[in-house]
Structure formats: structure tokens, C-alpha cells
Amino acid sequence: MTEDQVKQIVIDIIDEIAPDEDTTDLKGDVNLRDQMDLDSMDFLDIVMELRKQHGIEVPEEDYPKLASLDSCGEYLTPKFNAK
């Protein structure tokens, strides 16, 4: 799986948990919470959906690695490819 595919999975999850948010112009290198109206519960929902839908575990100490779309791709791609 490529980083772009993983980023799309993250965008799809955001679309599910925050359907009122516009994800069409997300910048890869900008903090997701700064770009969108996501609170800490929304962020936890993203982590939970990664586990529920894809079996990807993200330990709490690694949450900062999911700050931006680019960092999500970098951090999650090896996890998807290890499955």
C-alpha cells in the first residue's frame, strides 16, 4: 500500500466521523486539527476507526505522529504493509 492510499484512508475516516468538514483541500504538512474543527474526541475516533476497520494499532505515545496528513502517511504505511 502506498502513502497516498493510506492518506486517503485517513481522509475517508475523517469524512465518516466529521461529515460536515471539507476534506477536499487538506494540506499534507499542516496539522489536521489546525485545518479542521477536530477536537480530541474526533482524533480518538480516527484512531479507533483505524483499529476497527483496518486492524491498525496506534499506541497513545505515537498519537503525535498522526498530527498531519503527511505524518499519518509516513507512520501508518509500514503498519498497513506489515499486515
MOMO-V784756 format. One line per field, one symbol per residue. ss: DSSP state (H for helix, E for strand, L for the rest). burial: 1 if it has 16 or more other ideal C-beta (glycine too) atoms within 10 Angstrom, else 0. A space follows every 50 residues. Layout:
ss=???
burial=???
This chain:
ss=LLHHHHHHHHHHHHHHHLLLLLLLLLLLLLEHHHHLLLLHHHHHHHHHHH HHHHLLLLLHHHHHHHLEHHHHHHHHHHHHHLL
burial=00100110111011001100101001000001001101000110111011 000101010000000111101110111011000
